[in-house]
Amino acid sequence: MKITDFENIIATDRLTLVDFFQPWCGPCRAIDPALERLSLTMSHICTIIKLNTIESEHHELIRRYNIVAIPSLLLFSRSELIYRLTGIVSYDRLMEAIRQAQVVMEY
């Protein structure tokens, strides 16, 4: 994904959850079911993007958002980073973050 595409997606009125991952990473694969479930239940509110940190086109974003561990999940609202989670995260924890972000968006 090009940086301009990324910036356009996170700038929308929808929440955007970005998963910085690597394919060989066990914890990254462990959270995939929670992300898939989230994409089914919250697709009307939240866009989910997966960015492979190995790909050189994502290195600028890795630097920009100080990604030092994977998986790293960043939640954006209208281009603003509002929530950061690192490591194995449950579906319930992701839902809580999205609900909190919705309250902020409505405020």
C-alpha positions in Angstrom: 0.0 0.0 0.0 1.3 3.4 -0.9 1.6 6.0 1.8 -0.9 8.3 0.0 -3.4 5.5 -0.1 -2.8 4.9 3.6 -3.2 8.5 4.4 -6.5 8.7 2.4 -7.9 5.7 4.2 -7.1 6.9 7.7 -8.5 10.4 6.9 -12.1 9.2 6.4 -14.8 9.5 9.0 -14.6 5.7 9.6 -12.3 4.3 12.3 -9.2 2.6 10.8 -7.4 -0.2 12.6 -3.9 -0.9 11.2 -2.2 -4.1 12.0 1.6 -4.0 11.6 2.7 -7.6 11.3 5.1 -10.1 9.8 4.0 -13.4 8.3 6.4 -15.5 10.3 5.4 -13.9 13.6 3.5 -16.3 15.9 1.7 -13.6 17.9 0.8 -11.9 14.7 -0.9 -15.1 13.4 -2.5 -15.6 16.9 -4.5 -12.4 16.6 -5.7 -13.0 13.1 -8.9 -14.8 14.2 -9.8 -11.7 16.4 -9.1 -9.4 13.5 -11.2 -11.5 11.1 -14.1 -11.6 13.6 -13.8 -7.9 14.1 -13.9 -7.3 10.3 -17.2 -9.3 10.2 -18.9 -7.6 13.2 -17.6 -4.0 12.9 -17.1 -3.5 9.1 -19.8 -0.8 9.1 -17.7 1.3 11.6 -14.1 0.3 11.2 -11.7 -0.4 8.3 -9.0 -2.9 9.0 -5.6 -2.7 7.2 -2.8 -5.2 7.5 0.7 -3.9 6.7 3.5 -6.3 6.4 6.6 -4.7 8.1 8.9 -6.6 5.8 7.7 -4.7 2.7 9.9 -1.7 2.0 7.0 0.5 1.0 5.8 0.3 4.6 9.1 1.4 6.2 8.2 5.1 6.2 5.1 4.3 8.2 7.0 2.1 10.6 9.3 5.0 11.3 6.5 7.6 11.5 4.5 5.6 14.0 7.5 4.2 15.9 6.7 0.6 15.4 9.2 -1.3 17.5 7.3 -4.5 18.2 4.9 -6.7 16.3 2.1 -7.1 16.2 1.3 -3.4 16.7 -2.3 -2.3 16.2 -2.9 1.4 15.7 -6.4 2.8 15.7 -7.0 6.1 13.8 -9.9 8.5 13.7 -9.8 11.2 11.0 -6.0 10.8 10.6 -5.4 11.0 14.3 -3.8 8.1 16.1 -6.0 7.6 19.1 -5.1 4.1 20.4 -2.1 1.8 20.3 -2.0 -1.9 21.2 1.0 -4.2 21.1 1.2 -7.9 21.3 -1.5 -10.5 21.4 -4.8 -8.7 21.8 -8.2 -10.4 22.3 -11.4 -9.6 20.3 -12.9 -8.2 23.4 -10.0 -5.8 23.9 -10.2 -4.7 20.3 -14.0 -4.1 20.7 -13.4 -2.0 23.8 -10.9 0.1 22.0 -13.3 0.7 19.1 -16.2 1.5 21.5 -14.0 4.1 23.3 -13.0 5.6 19.9 -16.6 5.9 18.9 -17.4 7.9 22.1 -14.5 10.2 21.2 -15.7 10.6 17.7 -19.2 11.5 18.8 -17.9 14.0 21.3 
